[in-house]
Amino acid sequence: MIDLPRWGLGAAALGNLFTVVPDETARATVDACWDAGVRYVDTAPHYGVGLSEERVGAALRDRPRSEFVLQTKVGRLLVAGPGTGRDTDGFDVPDTRVRQLDFSAAGVRRSVEESLERLGLDRIDVALVHDPDDHLDEARAGAFPELLRMREEGLLRGVGAGMNETAPLTAFVEEFDLDVVLVAGRYHLLDASAADGLFPAAQRAGTAVVLGGVFASGLLASPEPPPDATYRYAPAPPEFLDRARRTAAVAREHGTTLPALAVQAAGAHPAVASVLLGMRSPEEVRRNAELFVQDVPPAVWDALRREDLLPAGMVVPGEGDA
């Protein structure tokens, strides 16, 4: 199993996810991560149609290469776009480049080569097949075997997959010798469904699980969830908003915060190797770094269980080591 740091930077926001992040702020964010001890960075060609990779590479290029783990993804090649408008897939960037889905063996090798060019680095540590939801057979036949060959050739240290859905990830873990799986939005204080099948399969296979979306795309990110909070990138349903607010109230009663509970619960399961947090400013980096060391009294977890506010399958701090 590849050794991953406890937490890392999810660099989608540095590709101008939803809103523009100025170049200098993106650089300062990566620098703040380094100062906070973050040594694991996850990016992808999809994020800002290459912008995230370019910014991450520029910020890490002068850092000691042996001291950080760099992860990117395959499955989307970048080709010339019309250059007449803006990206239509959630990133505030011009459409001078567009994505071309390609989960073939040749596409995967080309994707890694082009990512290295954008990053300006000599190697990528981990490459993940990125959201092959509608291309599972192509990924099985092309992407995964090719990544495994590249690992054998010494071009990659680790290979795996990154998705939102747990069923295909579980199947991939059982079918291929994967080092890492990244699952987003399926293990947090409102939904621990990844613990049902994926986590046991990963533990049996010796595959490291990395979590994204532990703030449930915003609902768990504030000490008091606002009325316009989002869940799964949409307005939070009333029942989830109420549950998050009740959890936040229990946190306050015990002298801690909802975001601290979110990150510390996410990393407590023994299958979880690392937690990725999306950050777009140095202030967010410093705030999130504090969440991992914030004092969370054990009594808060007991209180949440009594109130039936923890999802089935959730392992809280102290339980994973038992």
C-alpha positions in Angstrom: 0.0 0.0 0.0 1.3 3.4 -0.9 2.0 5.6 2.1 -0.2 8.7 2.0 -0.2 11.7 4.3 -3.1 12.0 6.7 -4.7 14.9 4.7 -4.1 16.7 1.5 -5.1 19.5 -0.9 -7.9 18.8 -3.3 -7.0 21.2 -6.1 -10.3 21.4 -8.1 -10.9 25.0 -6.7 -7.5 26.0 -8.1 -8.9 25.3 -11.6 -11.5 28.1 -10.9 -14.3 25.7 -9.8 -17.5 27.8 -9.9 -15.6 31.1 -9.4 -12.2 32.6 -10.4 -9.2 32.2 -8.1 -6.5 34.7 -9.1 -3.1 33.3 -10.0 -1.4 34.9 -7.0 -4.1 33.5 -4.6 -3.7 30.0 -6.1 0.0 30.1 -5.6 -0.4 31.4 -2.1 -2.8 28.6 -1.3 -0.4 25.9 -2.3 2.4 27.7 -0.4 0.2 27.9 2.7 -0.5 24.2 2.4 3.2 23.5 2.3 3.7 25.7 5.4 0.9 23.8 7.1 2.7 20.5 6.5 0.5 19.3 3.6 2.5 16.9 1.4 -0.3 15.4 -0.7 -1.9 17.2 -3.6 -4.7 15.9 -5.9 -5.4 17.5 -9.2 -6.8 16.4 -12.6 -6.9 17.6 -16.3 -10.7 18.1 -15.7 -10.1 20.8 -13.1 -10.2 24.0 -15.0 -9.3 22.2 -18.3 -5.7 21.9 -17.3 -5.4 25.1 -15.2 -5.3 23.3 -11.9 -2.4 21.1 -13.0 -0.5 24.1 -14.4 -0.9 26.0 -11.1 -0.1 23.0 -8.9 3.0 22.3 -10.9 4.2 25.9 -10.9 3.8 26.0 -7.1 5.5 22.7 -6.4 8.3 22.8 -9.0 10.9 24.2 -6.7 10.0 22.0 -3.7 12.0 18.8 -2.9 10.4 16.2 -5.1 10.8 13.4 -2.7 8.8 15.2 0.0 5.4 15.3 -1.6 2.9 12.9 -3.2 1.3 14.2 -6.4 -1.8 12.6 -7.7 -3.6 13.3 -11.0 -6.2 11.5 -13.1 -6.8 10.0 -16.6 -9.8 9.6 -18.8 -10.1 13.1 -20.2 -7.7 14.4 -22.8 -7.5 18.1 -23.5 -7.9 19.3 -27.1 -8.2 22.7 -28.7 -11.6 24.4 -28.2 -13.4 27.1 -30.0 -12.0 29.9 -27.8 -15.2 31.9 -28.1 -16.8 31.4 -24.7 -16.4 29.9 -21.3 -16.2 26.3 -20.0 -19.6 24.7 -19.5 -18.6 22.1 -17.0 -18.4 24.1 -13.8 -15.1 25.9 -14.1 -14.8 29.6 -14.8 -12.2 29.4 -17.6 -12.2 30.2 -21.3 -13.1 27.3 -23.7 -9.7 27.5 -25.5 -9.3 23.9 -24.4 -12.1 21.3 -24.1 -12.2 17.7 -22.7 -12.3 14.6 -24.8 -13.3 11.4 -22.9 -10.8 8.6 -23.6 -10.4 5.6 -21.4 -8.4 3.6 -23.9 -4.8 2.4 -23.2 -3.4 4.9 -25.7 -5.5 7.7 -24.3 -4.3 6.9 -20.7 -0.6 7.0 -21.7 -1.1 10.2 -23.6 -3.0 11.7 -20.7 -0.1 11.0 -18.3 2.4 12.4 -20.7 0.4 15.6 -21.2 -0.2 16.0 -17.5 3.5 15.9 -16.9 4.0 18.7 -19.5 1.4 20.9 -17.8 2.8 20.2 -14.4 6.4 20.7 -15.4 7.5 17.9 -13.1 9.5 14.8 -13.7 6.9 12.3 -12.4 3.5 11.7 -11.1 3.2 9.5 -8.0 -0.5 8.3 -8.4 -2.8 8.3 -11.4 -6.5 7.6 -11.0 -9.1 6.7 -13.6 -11.4 9.6 -13.3 -15.2 9.1 -13.2 -15.6 6.3 -15.8 -19.3 5.9 -14.8 -20.6 5.6 -18.4 -17.4 3.9 -19.7 -16.8 1.0 -17.3 -16.1 -1.6 -19.9 -13.6 0.7 -21.7 -11.9 1.5 -18.5 -11.6 -2.2 -17.6 -10.2 -3.1 -21.0 -7.9 -0.1 -21.5 -7.3 2.3 -18.7 -6.7 0.0 -15.8 -4.4 -2.5 -17.6 -2.4 0.4 -19.0 -2.0 2.1 -15.7 -0.8 -1.2 -14.2 1.7 -1.6 -17.0 3.0 1.9 -16.4 3.4 1.1 -12.7 5.4 -2.0 -13.6 7.5 0.2 -15.9 8.3 2.5 -12.9 6.5 5.5 -14.4 4.0 5.6 -11.5 4.1 4.6 -7.9 0.4 4.0 -7.5 -2.7 3.6 -9.6 -6.4 3.5 -8.8 -9.7 5.1 -9.5 -11.7 8.2 -8.3 -15.5 8.3 -8.4 -18.6 9.4 -6.5 -20.3 6.0 -6.6 -19.1 3.2 -4.4 -20.4 0.1 -6.4 -18.1 0.4 -9.4 -15.2 1.4 -7.1 -15.8 -1.8 -5.1 -15.8 -3.9 -8.3 -12.6 -2.3 -9.5 -10.8 -3.0 -6.2 -11.9 -6.6 -6.5 -10.8 -6.9 -10.1 -7.5 -5.0 -10.3 -4.4 -4.6 -8.1 -5.1 -1.0 -7.2 -3.1 1.1 -4.7 -5.6 3.9 -4.1 -9.3 4.6 -4.5 -10.7 8.1 -4.1 -14.4 8.2 -3.1 -16.1 11.6 -2.9 -19.2 12.4 -0.9 -20.0 8.9 0.3 -18.4 8.9 3.8 -19.2 11.9 6.0 -21.5 12.8 8.9 -24.6 12.5 6.8 -23.8 9.5 4.6 -21.4 6.6 5.5 -22.5 4.3 2.6 -18.9 3.8 1.5 -18.4 1.7 4.7 -20.9 -0.9 3.5 -19.0 -2.5 0.6 -16.1 -0.4 -0.5 -14.2 -0.1 2.7 -14.2 -3.9 3.5 -13.2 -4.6 -0.1 -10.3 -2.1 0.1 -9.1 -3.5 3.4 -9.1 -7.0 2.0 -7.2 -5.9 -1.0 -4.7 -3.6 0.8 -6.0 -0.6 -1.2 -5.8 2.8 0.4 -9.0 4.8 0.6 -8.9 8.5 0.1 -12.0 10.6 0.9 -13.2 13.7 -0.9 -16.3 15.7 -0.1 -16.2 15.3 3.6 -18.0 18.6 4.1 -20.9 17.2 2.0 -20.2 19.9 -0.7 -20.8 22.7 1.9 -23.4 21.6 4.4 -20.9 20.6 7.0 -18.3 23.3 6.3 -19.7 26.0 8.7 -20.1 25.9 12.5 -23.8 26.8 11.8 -25.1 25.7 8.5 -26.9 28.6 6.7 -30.3 28.3 5.1 -28.7 28.4 1.6 -26.2 25.6 2.4 -25.6 23.1 -0.4 -25.6 19.3 -0.3 -24.3 17.3 -3.3 -23.9 20.6 -5.1 -27.6 21.5 -4.8 -29.7 23.3 -2.2 -29.7 21.1 0.9 -32.9 19.2 1.4 -34.7 20.3 4.7 -34.1 17.0 6.4 -30.4 17.1 5.8 -30.2 20.8 6.8 -32.0 20.0 10.0 -29.7 17.1 10.8 -26.6 19.1 10.2 -27.9 21.9 12.4 -28.7 19.4 15.2 -25.2 18.0 14.9 -23.7 21.5 15.0 -25.7 22.2 18.2 -24.3 19.1 19.9 -20.8 20.1 18.8 -21.3 23.6 20.4 -22.6 22.0 23.6 -19.3 20.2 23.9 -17.0 23.1 23.0 -16.2 22.1 19.4 -17.5 22.8 15.9 -19.3 20.9 13.1 -16.4 21.2 10.7 -14.0 19.7 13.2 -16.3 16.8 13.7 -16.6 16.4 10.0 -12.8 16.1 9.3 -12.0 14.0 12.4 -14.8 11.6 11.9 -13.9 11.2 8.2 -10.3 10.1 9.1 -11.2 7.7 11.9 -12.2 4.6 9.9 -9.3 2.2 9.7 -9.8 1.9 5.9 -9.3 5.6 5.4 -5.7 6.6 4.6 -6.2 10.2 3.8 -8.7 13.1 3.6 -8.6 15.6 0.8 -10.0 19.1 1.4 -10.7 21.6 -1.3 -9.2 25.0 -0.6 -9.0 28.2 -2.6 -7.2 30.6 -0.2 -4.5 30.6 2.4 -7.1 31.5 5.0 -9.0 28.3 4.2 -5.8 26.3 4.5 -5.0 27.7 8.0 -8.6 27.2 9.1 -8.8 23.6 7.9 -5.4 22.7 9.3 -6.7 23.7 12.7 -9.7 21.4 12.4 -7.4 18.3 12.5 -5.9 19.3 15.8 -9.0 21.0 17.4 -9.9 19.3 20.7 -13.0 17.1 20.2 -14.1 15.5 23.5 -15.1 11.9 23.2 -18.4 12.7 24.9 -19.6 14.5 21.8 -19.6 11.2 19.8 -21.6 9.5 22.6 -24.1 12.4 22.5 -24.4 12.1 18.7 -25.1 8.4 19.0 -27.7 8.9 21.6 -29.4 11.5 19.4 -29.2 9.1 16.4 -27.2 11.7 14.5 -24.4 9.5 13.2 -25.1 7.5 10.0 -24.9 3.7 10.1 -21.4 2.5 9.5 -19.7 5.6 10.8 -16.6 4.9 12.9 -15.7 7.8 15.2 -12.3 8.7 16.7 -11.2 6.1 19.3 -13.3 3.3 17.7 -11.1 2.6 14.8 -8.2 1.6 17.0 -10.2 -0.7 19.2 
